[in-house]
């Protein structure tokens, strides 16, 4: 008897990945293909939406080929994608009107600045839980309407569709039959009213954003349509529903089984993202964003979130741009080869600082260089910056009244034992690494599988197993001294002349 699979589609900033889970939630096959960003002007970051779709389609076929699976072997599909990036396309032809504008792109800065001058900043925070910032989606939609001739009128008439990457993939997977998203992804657009659990039509009108182009918002385990014929290889003998959509960080939070208030995880990916379950009501605090974690069976759970723009990407920069690191796997040995950082601190503000500082003009900086500074010091400073930025966000949560008893971690960098131990040291709490570091695809796959009765939502806790617990090994005084030196380095970086990015 052939296996039946739950397929999770995990589209990130730099890759498209398809993962097949069996009836027990075990990964049986996966395949990933790279996605390449486009940089049309300094500070602009875009993707070719059609190239993203083709990469995902090929990843699907390759993952299925590895286990000789065909369409009849797929029970259900879930989608998780990187967030805030926006695609706009023609509903009739299905063709994008422009490239996807990435979360990290700065081409919306003038729009954001004008909204701020108009006094909209408090409206964003109180209504949507996020900031008026180029990071979120609203400014990107406005930019498309303001800079592409005829687009605003077409969007207002409903002829165009706009959405985050999950909406774009859903449209393609269903053959153009469904334009929808879930609450978690919608909450990262800066257009979802957290209290009303719906698009904020009044705010959209203030911002001149055409609501006719926005997707329908469904529960995270809602019915998002069916896979269109011809998408999957082999005969399609039964309908294949799409029953799960989550933003990637929310999927990771669920996959880490953080089902109770105060349970938190940090993902060390290209970016670093701390998310904590805050329960059934939003909690807005300085230095953090508030979003929907998931909406399941009619119940909405919220998260507080702190984003670090450059986490694992910092190590890639040290490797690719400075050449001080042969590969990321060598970072642990280099960091452990010296007794301390030699007073060297790296503040990776290559695109400004995100949470909890929200200083988009600060420059990246390396502090404390001396004649005896070696590549080991630079690599160690890069690793330390990943842990320090996480500590900044955890301490912001603590200041807001949220206690974090321990921190679960995931992402490629958690293979580095030195980083995990240093993270525990500067946090002063245990850091827990799961035996299976892949939690994002698992999170959305588990929700999709539960929606069709393969297992219960709560059984995600049974699928979390500890690989290693890292406990703090330094004193409170040592911890305070290290954090103060890091804070001093950030303050010094902020004192440098503001960055100027020319379009």
C-alpha positions in Angstrom: 0.0 0.0 0.0 1.4 3.3 -1.1 2.0 6.1 1.5 -0.3 9.1 1.6 1.4 12.5 2.0 0.8 15.9 3.4 2.6 18.4 1.3 4.0 21.6 2.8 5.1 24.4 0.4 7.7 26.6 2.2 8.7 29.7 0.2 11.3 31.9 1.8 13.3 34.9 0.8 15.9 32.9 -1.0 14.4 29.5 -1.7 11.3 27.6 -2.7 10.9 24.3 -0.9 8.4 21.4 -1.1 8.3 18.9 1.8 6.3 15.7 2.0 5.2 14.4 5.4 3.8 10.9 5.9 0.7 10.0 8.0 2.8 10.2 11.1 4.2 13.7 10.4 7.7 12.4 9.5 9.5 14.0 6.6 9.8 11.6 3.7 11.1 13.9 1.0 12.0 17.5 0.4 13.5 19.5 -2.4 14.5 23.2 -2.4 15.6 25.5 -5.3 17.1 29.0 -5.0 15.2 32.2 -5.6 17.3 35.1 -6.7 16.6 38.7 -5.8 16.6 41.6 -8.2 18.2 44.9 -7.3 17.0 47.5 -10.0 18.2 50.5 -7.9 20.2 51.0 -4.7 18.0 50.0 -1.8 15.3 48.3 -4.0 14.9 44.6 -3.6 12.5 42.6 -5.8 11.6 39.1 -7.0 10.3 37.9 -10.3 6.9 36.3 -9.3 6.8 34.0 -12.2 10.3 32.7 -11.4 9.2 32.1 -7.8 6.3 30.1 -9.1 8.4 28.1 -11.5 10.9 27.3 -8.7 8.2 26.1 -6.4 6.6 24.0 -9.2 9.9 22.4 -9.9 10.5 21.8 -6.2 7.1 20.1 -5.9 7.9 17.8 -8.8 11.4 16.9 -7.6 10.2 16.2 -4.0 7.5 13.9 -5.3 9.8 12.2 -7.7 12.2 11.3 -4.9 9.5 9.0 -3.3 7.8 8.1 -6.6 4.7 9.9 -5.6 1.9 11.1 -7.9 -1.1 13.4 -7.5 -3.2 10.5 -6.1 -0.8 10.2 -3.2 -1.2 13.7 -1.9 -3.9 14.1 0.8 -3.7 17.8 1.5 -1.5 20.9 1.0 -0.3 23.6 3.3 1.4 26.9 2.3 3.9 28.9 4.4 5.8 31.9 2.9 8.0 34.8 3.8 5.8 37.7 4.7 5.3 41.4 3.8 6.5 41.0 0.2 3.7 42.1 -2.2 2.7 40.8 -5.7 0.0 42.5 -7.9 -1.4 40.7 -10.9 -4.2 40.8 -13.5 -7.1 38.6 -12.5 -8.0 37.8 -16.1 -4.5 37.0 -17.5 -2.8 36.0 -14.3 0.2 38.1 -15.3 2.0 40.2 -12.6 1.9 44.0 -13.3 5.4 44.4 -11.8 8.0 42.4 -9.8 7.2 41.4 -6.3 8.4 44.1 -3.9 10.4 42.5 -1.1 10.0 43.1 2.6 13.5 44.5 2.7 13.0 47.0 -0.2 13.4 50.7 0.5 11.6 52.1 -2.5 8.6 53.0 -0.4 10.5 55.3 2.0 9.0 58.6 0.6 5.5 57.2 1.0 6.2 56.1 4.5 7.7 59.5 5.3 4.6 61.3 3.9 2.3 59.1 5.9 4.2 59.9 9.0 4.1 63.6 8.3 0.3 63.2 7.8 0.1 61.9 11.4 -0.7 58.3 10.5 1.9 56.6 12.8 -0.4 56.2 15.8 -3.2 54.9 13.6 -0.9 52.0 12.4 0.1 51.1 15.9 -3.3 51.2 17.5 -5.2 49.6 14.6 -2.8 47.0 13.1 -0.2 46.4 15.9 2.7 47.2 13.5 4.5 50.3 12.5 4.3 52.7 9.6 7.5 51.3 8.0 8.7 50.3 4.6 9.1 46.8 6.0 5.4 46.1 6.0 3.1 45.7 2.9 0.9 48.7 2.9 3.5 51.1 1.5 4.4 48.6 -1.2 0.8 48.4 -2.4 0.7 52.2 -2.4 3.9 52.4 -4.4 2.6 50.2 -7.1 -0.6 52.3 -7.4 1.4 55.5 -7.5 4.2 54.5 -9.9 2.6 52.2 -12.5 0.3 54.0 -15.0 -3.3 52.9 -14.9 -2.8 50.5 -12.0 -4.8 52.4 -9.4 -7.9 52.6 -11.6 -7.6 48.9 -12.4 -7.1 47.9 -8.8 -10.0 50.0 -7.7 -12.2 48.3 -10.3 -11.3 44.9 -9.0 -9.5 43.9 -12.3 -6.2 43.4 -10.4 -5.4 41.3 -7.4 -2.7 42.1 -4.8 -1.4 40.0 -1.9 1.5 38.5 -0.1 3.4 35.6 -1.5 1.0 33.0 -0.1 -1.9 34.6 -2.1 0.2 34.5 -5.3 1.1 30.8 -4.8 -2.5 30.0 -3.9 -3.7 31.7 -7.1 -1.3 29.7 -9.2 -2.0 26.4 -7.4 -5.7 26.7 -7.9 -5.5 27.8 -11.5 -6.6 31.3 -10.7 -9.7 30.2 -8.8 -8.9 31.5 -5.4 -7.6 34.9 -4.1 -7.2 34.5 -0.4 -4.9 34.7 2.6 -5.0 33.8 6.3 -5.1 36.1 9.3 -1.4 35.5 10.2 -0.2 36.8 6.8 -2.8 39.5 6.7 -1.6 40.9 10.0 1.8 41.6 8.5 0.4 44.0 5.8 -0.3 46.9 8.2 -3.9 46.8 6.9 -5.5 44.2 9.2 -7.5 45.7 12.1 -6.5 43.4 15.0 -9.6 44.2 17.1 -12.1 43.8 14.2 -10.2 40.8 12.6 -10.8 42.3 9.2 -9.3 44.6 6.6 -9.3 48.1 8.1 -11.3 49.9 5.4 -11.1 53.3 7.1 -7.3 53.1 7.3 -7.1 51.8 3.7 -9.1 54.8 2.6 -6.8 57.2 4.4 -3.8 55.6 2.7 -5.6 55.4 -0.7 -5.1 51.7 -1.0 -7.7 49.9 -3.2 -9.5 47.3 -1.1 -11.1 45.7 -4.1 -7.8 44.2 -4.9 -7.2 42.6 -1.5 -7.6 38.9 -0.9 -10.3 37.3 1.3 -9.1 36.5 4.8 -9.8 32.9 6.0 -8.9 31.0 9.1 -5.5 29.5 9.0 -7.0 26.0 8.6 -9.7 27.2 6.3 -10.7 25.8 2.9 -8.5 27.6 0.4 -9.6 25.7 -2.7 -8.2 22.7 -4.5 -5.1 22.0 -6.5 -5.9 22.6 -10.2 -5.5 19.7 -12.7 -2.0 19.5 -14.2 -0.1 21.1 -11.4 1.0 17.8 -9.8 2.5 14.9 -11.8 0.4 11.8 -12.4 -3.3 11.1 -12.6 -5.5 13.2 -10.3 -8.1 10.7 -9.1 -9.4 12.8 -6.2 -9.6 16.5 -5.2 -6.6 17.8 -3.2 -7.6 20.5 -0.8 -5.4 23.4 0.4 -6.2 23.5 4.1 -3.5 25.5 5.7 -1.8 28.9 5.2 0.5 30.5 7.8 3.2 33.2 7.7 6.6 31.5 8.0 7.3 32.8 11.5 3.9 31.9 12.8 4.2 28.4 11.3 7.5 28.1 13.1 5.9 29.1 16.4 3.2 26.5 15.9 5.8 23.9 14.7 7.8 24.5 17.9 4.6 23.6 19.9 4.4 27.1 21.5 0.7 26.7 22.2 0.5 28.5 25.6 1.1 32.2 26.5 4.8 32.9 27.3 6.1 30.1 25.1 8.6 31.5 22.6 10.9 30.5 19.8 13.7 32.3 17.9 14.5 31.4 14.3 18.1 32.0 13.2 17.6 32.3 9.5 18.6 34.9 7.0 16.8 37.2 9.4 16.3 36.4 13.1 12.8 36.4 14.4 11.7 36.1 18.0 8.0 35.2 18.4 6.1 34.6 21.6 2.5 33.4 22.1 0.7 36.1 24.0 -2.8 34.4 24.2 -6.2 35.4 22.9 -5.8 39.2 22.9 -3.2 41.4 21.2 -0.4 42.9 23.3 1.1 46.1 21.8 4.4 47.2 23.4 7.2 49.5 22.5 9.9 47.9 20.4 7.8 45.0 19.2 5.1 44.3 16.7 1.8 42.6 17.5 0.3 40.1 15.0 -2.0 37.2 14.6 -0.2 33.9 15.4 -3.0 31.8 14.0 -6.8 31.5 13.8 -7.9 27.9 14.2 -11.4 26.5 14.8 -12.7 30.1 15.3 -10.1 30.9 18.0 -7.5 33.6 17.4 -4.1 33.5 19.1 -1.8 36.5 19.0 1.9 36.8 19.0 4.4 39.5 19.9 7.4 39.6 17.5 10.8 41.0 17.2 12.6 40.9 13.9 16.4 41.1 13.3 17.1 42.1 9.7 20.5 40.4 9.6 21.1 37.2 11.6 22.4 34.3 9.6 22.9 36.7 6.7 25.7 38.4 8.8 27.7 35.2 8.7 27.1 35.0 4.9 28.4 38.5 4.6 31.6 37.7 6.6 32.1 34.7 4.3 31.2 36.2 0.9 32.1 39.9 1.3 35.1 39.8 3.7 36.4 36.3 3.0 37.2 35.7 6.7 35.1 32.5 6.8 35.5 29.5 4.4 32.0 28.2 5.3 29.4 28.7 7.9 30.4 25.3 9.4 33.8 26.7 10.4 32.3 29.5 12.4 32.0 27.4 15.6 35.6 26.4 15.6 36.9 29.9 15.0 34.7 31.4 17.7 35.9 28.8 20.2 39.5 29.2 19.3 39.8 32.5 21.3 39.0 33.2 24.9 36.8 36.3 24.2 35.9 38.7 21.5 38.9 40.9 22.1 36.7 43.9 22.5 35.4 43.6 18.9 31.7 44.1 18.3 29.9 43.9 14.9 26.6 45.8 14.6 25.0 44.3 11.5 22.8 47.3 10.5 23.3 46.7 6.8 19.7 47.7 6.2 19.2 49.6 9.4 18.1 48.1 12.7 14.7 46.5 13.2 13.2 45.5 16.6 13.5 46.8 19.2 15.3 49.9 17.9 13.4 50.7 14.6 16.3 52.8 13.3 16.3 52.4 9.6 19.1 55.0 9.1 21.8 53.5 11.3 24.9 52.2 9.5 26.5 48.8 10.1 29.7 49.1 12.1 32.6 47.1 13.5 33.9 48.5 16.8 37.1 47.8 18.8 39.5 46.8 16.0 43.2 46.5 17.1 46.4 45.4 15.4 46.0 41.9 16.9 42.4 41.6 15.7 42.1 38.4 13.7 39.4 36.8 11.5 38.4 34.7 14.5 37.5 37.9 16.4 35.4 39.1 13.5 33.6 35.7 13.2 33.0 35.6 16.9 31.7 39.1 16.8 29.3 38.1 14.1 28.0 35.1 16.0 27.7 37.2 19.2 25.6 39.8 17.3 23.0 37.2 16.5 22.7 36.3 20.2 22.8 39.9 21.4 20.0 41.0 19.0 17.9 38.1 20.3 18.6 39.2 23.8 17.5 42.8 23.0 14.1 41.5 21.9 13.7 39.1 24.8 14.5 41.9 27.3 12.0 44.1 25.5 9.4 41.5 26.2 10.4 41.3 29.8 10.1 45.1 30.1 6.6 44.7 28.7 5.6 42.3 31.4 6.0 39.0 29.4 8.2 36.5 31.1 10.1 34.0 29.0 11.1 30.9 31.1 13.0 29.3 28.2 13.6 29.8 24.5 13.2 27.2 21.7 15.4 27.8 18.7 15.5 26.7 15.1 17.0 27.6 11.8 20.2 26.5 10.1 22.5 28.3 12.5 21.4 26.3 15.6 23.7 23.5 14.5 26.4 25.8 16.0 26.8 24.7 19.6 28.9 27.7 20.5 26.2 30.1 19.3 23.5 28.2 21.3 25.5 28.3 24.5 26.3 32.0 24.1 22.6 32.7 23.5 21.8 30.9 26.8 24.5 32.9 28.6 23.4 36.3 27.5 19.7 35.5 28.1 20.1 33.8 31.5 17.5 31.2 30.6 17.7 27.7 29.1 17.8 27.5 25.3 16.2 24.4 23.8 17.1 22.9 20.5 14.7 20.4 19.1 15.8 17.1 17.6 14.3 18.1 14.3 15.2 21.7 13.4 12.7 21.9 10.6 9.7 23.5 12.3 8.2 25.9 9.7 7.1 23.4 7.1 6.0 21.0 10.0 3.9 23.7 11.5 1.8 24.4 8.4 1.7 20.7 7.4 0.4 19.8 10.9 -2.4 22.3 10.6 -3.3 21.1 7.1 -3.3 17.5 8.2 -5.4 18.2 11.2 -7.9 20.0 9.0 -8.6 16.8 7.1 -8.6 14.6 10.2 -5.1 12.9 10.0 -4.3 14.0 13.6 -5.3 16.5 16.2 -3.9 20.1 16.4 -2.7 19.5 19.9 -0.6 16.5 18.9 2.0 18.8 17.6 3.4 18.8 21.2 4.0 15.0 20.8 6.2 15.8 17.8 8.5 18.1 19.7 11.6 16.3 21.1 14.6 17.8 22.8 18.0 17.4 21.2 19.9 19.5 23.6 19.3 22.0 26.4 21.9 24.8 26.8 21.9 26.3 30.3 23.5 29.6 31.3 27.1 29.2 32.4 28.1 32.8 33.4 27.1 35.0 36.3 24.5 37.7 36.3 27.3 40.3 36.6 29.2 38.9 33.6 25.9 38.9 31.6 25.2 42.5 32.5 28.7 43.6 31.5 28.5 41.9 28.2 25.1 43.3 27.4 26.2 46.8 28.4 29.2 46.6 26.0 26.8 45.5 23.2 24.5 48.4 24.0 27.5 50.8 23.9 28.4 49.4 20.4 24.9 49.9 19.1 24.8 53.4 20.5 28.1 54.2 18.8 26.8 52.9 15.5 23.7 55.0 15.8 25.9 58.1 16.3 27.4 57.7 12.8 26.0 59.9 10.0 22.7 58.7 8.7 22.8 56.5 5.7 21.8 58.1 2.4 20.3 55.7 -0.3 19.9 57.2 -3.7 17.3 55.7 -6.0 
